[in-house]
Structures are given as C-alpha cells and as structure tokens.
Amino acid sequence: MAARYVLTHAGSQFHFVLKAGNNEVILQSERYTTRQNALSGIAAVRANAPYDDRYQRKAAANGQPMFNLVAANGEPIGTSETYTSPGAREIGIQSVMTNGPGAPIDDQS
C-alpha cells in the first residue's frame, strides 16, 4: 500500500495523519475546526516536507526522539510519533520527505 493522508472528522473537528506504505503513522496534525483548514494543513505539509531545515528534531517529555515539521514562518504543521533512537527518527523524517509531497488524500471525514 502506498503512503497516504487520512483525513478524519470527530465532533466539530478535523484531523489528518500521514501514513507510510506500511500503514504506520509518520506525521499527525493538530485539530482543525473546518475541513478546508485541514486540507490547507495537508497542502502545507506537501509544500514543506522536502526541506530538511523545516524539521525540528526534539525530545519528547519522556526523553525519546521525535520531530515537528514547521512552515517557513516556524509554525508547527505536523508532529511525529516518538522513536527509540535518533537514527530511527531520521528514518521517519526521510519517510515524510519522500512521501509527504505526493501522497494522495484518503478522505474519511
């Protein structure tokens, strides 16, 4: 299965995740109040995913490596899961860089 954005709706909010070809979530969005804003978030991921300088490599509260994808203005547009090592985090970043720009949208909203 190819990578894809999965757009969902719960209550009055929309959310998307970017899933890799193995169905693992590699990036998730914040909650949006409208479907259009969520689609704009996907467009922002597509536009920013190819650029290494848009990835903030961080440690989660539990100390495990993770990353945020940010827009040119520094605003976060997606957050990763936590990883077991910095090397695993880099593999996750490479997956977003590769799959993010062209993945189709699976609209389940």
C-alpha positions, 0 to 999 in steps of 0.5 A, spaced: 500 500 500 502 506 498 503 512 503 497 516 504 493 522 508 487 520 512 483 525 513 478 524 519 472 528 522 470 527 530 465 532 533 466 539 530 473 537 528 478 535 523 484 531 523 489 528 518 495 523 519 500 521 514 501 514 513 507 510 510 506 504 505 506 500 511 500 503 514 504 506 520 503 513 522 509 518 520 506 525 521 499 527 525 496 534 525 493 538 530 485 539 530 482 543 525 475 546 526 473 546 518 475 541 513 478 546 508 483 548 514 485 541 514 486 540 507 490 547 507 494 543 513 495 537 508 497 542 502 502 545 507 505 539 509 506 537 501 509 544 500 514 543 506 516 536 507 522 536 502 526 541 506 530 538 511 531 545 515 523 545 516 524 539 521 525 540 528 528 534 531 526 534 539 525 530 545 519 528 547 517 529 555 519 522 556 526 523 553 525 519 546 526 522 539 521 525 535 520 531 530 515 537 528 515 539 521 514 547 521 512 552 515 517 557 513 514 562 518 516 556 524 509 554 525 508 547 527 504 543 521 505 536 523 508 532 529 511 525 529 510 519 533 516 518 538 522 513 536 527 509 540 533 512 537 535 518 533 537 514 527 530 511 527 527 518 527 531 520 521 528 514 518 521 517 519 523 524 517 526 521 510 519 517 510 515 524 510 520 527 505 519 522 500 512 521 501 509 527 504 509 531 497 505 526 493 501 522 497 494 522 495 488 524 500 484 518 503 478 522 505 474 519 511 471 525 514 
